[in-house]
Amino acid sequence: MTSQTLREARKYEEASEKMIQPKDRPGFHLSVRIGWMNDPNGFSWYEGRYHLFYQYHPYSSTTGPMHWGHAVSEDLLHWSYLPAALAPDEAYDRDGCFSGSALTLEDGRHLLMYTGVMKERQRDGGLREVQTQCLAVGDGIDYEKYAGNPVLDEMDVPEGGSRFDFRDPKMWKKEDGTYACVVGNRPADGSGQILLYTSPDGFCWHFKRVLISNENRFGKMWECPDFFPLDGKWVLLVSPQDMLPQGFEYHNGNGTVCLIGSYDEETDTFMEEQDQAIDHGIDFYAPQTVEAPDGRRIMIGWMQNWDACGIRTPEELWSGQMSLPRELSIRNGRLYQRPIRELDRLRRGKVVYEQVPVSGEIRLEGIKGRRVDMELRIRPAQGAELYQKFAVRFAQDERYRTSLSFRPWESVLKIDRKFSGSRRAIVHQRRSLVRSEGGVLELRVILDSFSAEIFVNDGEQALSMTMYTDLTAEGISFFADGQAVMDITKYDLAAD
């Protein structure tokens, strides 16, 4: 039975979404129906469609008591909103239904697992969030919370583990028909750890072991874990808080980490072999993956960052969008990410230039727009000295621009949105060390109204950022300090 809290949220979102015009949204990235969006939740394939839920506060464009928003798609690019799936309406989740996951049960029902939050008064008078894991079962539209909630609480956390930082369960179905999930937790050292739980039926869960401990290597608390096999390896994705930079690989604050290794399913032992950032840009957090019906592992993330939320003002009707879904693979021991191949179907109006000399700033006929897919290959001019800098500037007019610049001597790629129209002193730049030999670099730049996602060297690295520049700024230009040569293939992307 639908609670009054959920009915009110559904009524509010249905009425309020009409205030947002389609032109004021991204074309093919999922944005929040109304209000506030953060982490993707319950990313799953169910009854012929992709389902994506998300952390949701419909009543304002700032964070509040978390609900679960809900959208569906057949191609991960054209989304339809469904009514909100969960609301904070029980004692154990009265202060929020936090992040979680979804899968299909043997009987065909859709199972959601999420973190219930209940604020508790402490002896010092302050409030702390007690976090537990809870279930809801439904038919793809309506979900009923399990009578046995919460199914995991502080009694299921290993000694020294926090009951205040115990969240974001990611479930999967094992080959033997049983279930497992990983949950983020904070151990006694104040760092992060990932806990492994198993279940025979998806409802009765038991602690198995600590899958991996951070030991203060990558930030502190590890949020939003995801664990899955890929190309003969196992991959663990986590989003650490309070990170320290490590060269250009990891940056201050909230970040993302991919651990690649081997997993012994008999002993539930994960042996970490390699680590890297998932996204080297500004706006990417809390990614979650799904196995597509054709076997592809597809990842989507919240295209925002807690350190840069101020880019949207509270007066805005919506705040929050998801990244472009990305196909994952492992090559040369690294995680590679490529835009889902379905994006190619949106391409229109091909424009090609080859061997374009670039020295100073140039513009090219037919190269402009805010919903664009550009493939670039940059290299030094033949017989010339290595250029000092190459840049692509977009969302550009006389006043605004966002830029992507490459310095081949350092092999450093930088994104910069400080002139994008933001009035807030938030994170506007980020640098990444990329692989380049002799100043040669391959880039794919995808723009969608209020975002840019850059894929380097066929997906070896990705950099994401949002920019809320007025849509009339649609110029694109190229710049070189020195003499560079560029090949470019550009498409417009039609969202409808």
N, C-alpha and C positions, 0 to 999 in steps of 0.2 A: 504493500500500500504506500502510495506517495505521500511524503510528509508535507506539512504546511510550508516548511522552509524551502523544500525543493519546488513545490508548486509556485511559490512566490518568485523564485529565481527564474523558473521557466517562463512565467508570465512576463517578467521584467525584460528578459533577453529578447523575447519575441517582439515586444513592443519597441524596445530601444534600438535594436539593430537597424531599424528603418531610418534612423537619423544619420547613418553613415552611408555616403554615396559610394557605389562601386569604384568610381574613379579615384576615391581617396584611400583605397586599399591597394595592397600589392596585387599583381595580376595572377601569379601562380604560386605564391608562398601562402601557406595558411596563416591568417591573422586571427586575433581574438574576435569572437562574435560581437561583444561589447565589453568595455571595461578593461580588465587586466588579465594578461596571460604570462605564465612562466613555464616551467618544465613540461616537456612532452610526457604523457603517461599512457599506459595501456596500448602501446603501438602493436597492432595485431591484424591478422587476416581472419575475418569471420564472415561466413555465409556470403562469399563472393565479393567482399569489399574490404578495403583497408579501413580500419578504425583507428583514429587517433584521438585520445583524450588529452586534456591539458589542465595544469594548475590555473585556476580561474577565480577572479573576483569580479562578478558582473556589475557591481554597484558603483565602482569608481575605476579610474585608470591608474590607481596605485594599489599596492598589495593589501589584502584584507583577509578575513576568514575564508580559507580555501574551499572552493567547490571543484568539481571535475566538469569542464566543458567537453563537448563531444562533436566530432566531425567525421565524415566518411568520404571515401574517394575510390574510384576504380583505377586511377592512374597516378595518384599521389601529386597531381598538379591541379586538378579541378575538384574543389572541395564543396561539400554540402553540410550545413550545420544540422545537427540533431539536438533535441532538448538536453539540457544539462543532465548529467548522469548521476552525480552524487552531490549532496549538500551536507554541511556540518549540523546534523540533527539528532545525534545520539550522545549520551553522556561521555562515551569514550572518544568521540571525535568532535565534540561541541565547538572546539576552537580551530578546526580545520581538517579537511580530508587531503592529506599530503600525497606526495608522488607515489606511484606504484606501476603495476603492470597488468597484463591480461593474457589469457589463453583459452582454448576451447576444451571443455571437459568431454569425457567419453560419451556422455549422454547428449552432447550437442549444445549444452548451455555455455554461455560466455561468463568466465570467472574473472573478476577483478580483485586484485590484492593491493591494498593501499595502507598508508600510515595514518592512523588516527591520532589527533593531537588534543590534549586536555591540559589546560594551564592549571598549575598547582601552586598554592601560596607556600612560600618557604619561611623558615624561622626568622630570617632577616627581614621579612616583609615583602620581599620581591616575588615575582612569578617566574616559574620555569615550566617549559613544555614537556609533559610526560608523553612519550611516543610509543605507540603499540601498532602491531600489524593486524589488519582487519580484512574481511572479505565481503564481496557483494556478487550476486549471481543474477544474470539477466538474459534477455533475448536479443540484444543488440540495440535496444532503445531504452527499455526500463530495467532497472536493477534493484534487487531487494537485498538489504544488508543481512548478513548471516546471523542467525540467532545466537551462535556461539562466539561472537566477537567479544573481545579481541582474541585472535588465535595464537598470537605471540606477544608476550609482555616481558616485564623485567625478570620474571622467573626463568625465561628462556635465553637470557643473555649470559655469556660466560663471566666468571669472576673478574671483577675490575671494570667490566663494560658499563657504559652509561645508559641509564633509562631515559635520559633527556636527549641523547644523540643516538637514535636507533631508528633508522628510516630508509625508505625508498626500496621496497622489495622488488626484485626482478625475477619472475618465475620462468621456468621452462619445463617441457615434458621430456623425460628421459626415454631412451630406446626401449626399456623394459616396461613402459607404461606408467611408471611412478613419476613423481614431480620433485623438483628442487627449486630453491630460490636463494639468491644472495641478498644481503641487507647490509647497509652501511652502519657503522657503529664507532663510538669513540672509546678506546681502552683507557686504562689508568694513566698511561704516559701522556695523555692529552692529544695524541696523534690520531690516526685513523686505522680501522681494520675492517675487513669484509668477512661477514659471518655466513656460513653455509647451513641451510636447513633442508630437510627432505620431508616428503609426505607420500603416503600410499595412494591418496585419493584427492588431494588438493585442498582438503579441509582440516585434516589433523596433521599438524606440523611439529617437527622435532629438531632441536639443535644437533648439528653433526660435528662441526669443527670450525675453527678460525681458518678461512681459506688462505688469507694473506694478511700480513701486518705492514703498515706503513713505516713504523719506527722513525717517524719524523723526517722521512726522506723527501716526500712530495707534499708540502704543506701540512695541514693539520687534519681535521675531519675529512673523510672521503664520503662524498654524496653520490647518489644516483649510479650505483654500479650496474654493469651489464656484463654478462659472461657467456661466451658462445664459441663454437668451433668455426674455424675459417682456414681453408687451404692447408689442411694438415697440422695446423697449430690451434691453440686456444687463445682467445683474446679477452682481456678484462679492461673495460672502460670505466674510469672513475672521474669524478669532478672534485678535486681537492679545494678546500678553503685555505686562505691565509698562506699562499705559496710565496717562496722566495725565488728570485730569478736564478736560472742556471744558463749563463751565456745568453743566446738568443732562443733557446729551446723552450724554456719556461719563464713566465713573467710574474710580476707581483700580483698578489690578491687571489681572486677566484680563477682557477684554471682547469684544464682538462689533461688527462694522462691516459695513454694506451699502453698496457703491459702485454707483451706477446710471449707465450711460453708453451709448455707442454702440461697436460693434465692427465693424471692417472685416475681413471674413474673407479678403479677397484679400491684404492685407498683415499680417494678424494684429495689428492695432492697436486697443487699447482706449482710448477717450477718456472719461475720468471726468468726470461732470457734477454728481453729487450724492452726498453721504454722510450716513449716519444710523446710529444704533444699531439693531441688530436687535431686541433685547429690553432694556427699561429696568429689569427687576427684578434680583433677586439671583442666581437659579439658572437660567442658560441659557448654554450654551457649545457650540462645535464643531458647529453645525447642518449638516445635509446634506439635499439635496432629491432628489426623484424626479419624473419626468413620469409621471403616472397614465395608464392606457389611454384615458381620456376627455379627455386633454390638460391636465388641471389640473397645476400645479406645486405639489407638496406638500413641506413642510419639517418636519423633526423635529430636536430638539436634545437634548443631555444636560442634564437638569434638575438640574444641580448646578454648582458653581463651585469651582475649585481653592482659592480663598480662603475657602471655607466648608465644606470637606469634614469638618471636625471635628464637624459637627452629628450625625453618626452615630458611636457609639462602636465600638471594635474588637470588642466582645463581640457585636454584632448579627450575625445570620446573613446579612443582605444589606445592601448599600449601593449605591444607584444606580437611577435610573429615567429614562425618556425623557419629553420634553414631549408634550403633545397634538399630534398632527399638524395642520399649519396650511396652509390654502390661501393661496397668495400671489397678489397682483396689484399693479399700479402704478397709482396714482391721484394726480393733481396732483403728479407728480414724486416721490412717496413710495412706499415699500414698505408695503403693507397686508397684515395677517395676520388670517385668520378661522379659527376652529375648523373642522375638516373637517365637511362637511354630514352625514356619516354619524352624527355625534354626536346629531343630532336624533332618530334612531330609538331612542335609549336613554331619551328623556324619558318620564316618568310623573308622574301626579298634579299637574296644572297648578293653580297658585294665583295669583290676580291681585288686586292692590290698585291703585287709582288715586287720585291726588290726596290722598295721605296726608300730613297735616301732621307735621313732625318738629321738635321743640324739646326739648332734653335727650335722654335715652336712651329708646327705645321698642322693644318686641318685638311681633311680629305673629303671630297664630294661623296655624299651618301653615308657618311659615318657620323651618326648622331643618334640620340634617343635615350630613353630611360628604361625600356624593356628590350634588352639587347644581349646577344651572345656573340662574343668576339674571340677569335683564336689568333694569337700573335706569335711570331717567331722573330726574335731580335738578335742581331749579331753585329760585329764591327764591320765598317766599310772596308772593302778589299784594299790592301796596301796602306791603310791608315792606322794610326796609333789607336790603342784601345780607348773607346769613349769613356768619359768620366761618369756620366749619369744618363739614364734613359727614364722617361716618365710618360705615363698615360694619365690624362686629366679628363674627368667626366662629371656629369651633373653640373655642367659649367655654363655660366653666362658672364656678364661683365663683373658681377659681384661675387659669385659663388663658384666653388669647385671642390672636388674631392680627387685625391691623387694617389697613384701607385708608382713608386719610383725605385729604380734599381741602380746600384753602384757596383760595377763589375769588379773593381779592384778589391773590394771587401766581400763581394758576393752576397750583399745584403739587400733584401727587398723590404720596402717600407710602405705602409698604408697611412694616409693622413687625411683626416676629415675636419681639420680645425677651421677651414673656410667653407664648411658645408651649410652654415646658417645656424649652428648651435649657439645658444647664448649661455651655455653652462660650461664651467671649467672641469670637465670630466676627462676620461681617457680619450684622446683624439688621435694618437699615433701608436704604431707598434711596428717593430722590426723583426725580420726573420732571416736566418742564414739559409740560403738556398744553394742547390748544387748547380754550378755553372762552370763550363770550361771555355776559356778564351772569350768570355763575354756573350756566349750564346745562351739564350733563355727562351723557353716556351711557356706561354701563359694562356689561360682561358678565363675571360672576364665575363661574368654573368650579372647583369643589372636587372632589377625588378622594382622600379619606382622608388622604393625607400631602402634599398640594400645593394650591396656588391659582394659577390663571392668570387674569389680568385683561386684557380687551380693551377699549380705550378708543375711543370714537367710531367704532364699526363697524370696528375693526381698524386704526385709524390708528397706534396704539401697543399694545404688549403688555408685561406685567410678570409674571414667573414667580418663584415661590418654593416651597420645600419647608418643611413644618413637621411635626414628628413628635409632635404632641400626642396624648395618649391618646384613642382613638376615642370614649370616652364623653362627651367634650366636644363637643357638637354644637349648642350654642346659636348663634343669629344675632341680632344686635341692630343698631339704627341710632341715630345720634346727630347732633344739630345744635347748634352754638353759634350761636344766633340762630333765625330761622324759615325753614325750608326745606320744600319739597313734593316728594314722591317718588311715582313710578309704579314698580311692581315686578311682574314676572312670574317665577315660580319653578317649577322642575321638579325632582323627584328623578331621578337618573340610575341606571338599572338596568343593571349590568354583565353580568348573565347572561340 
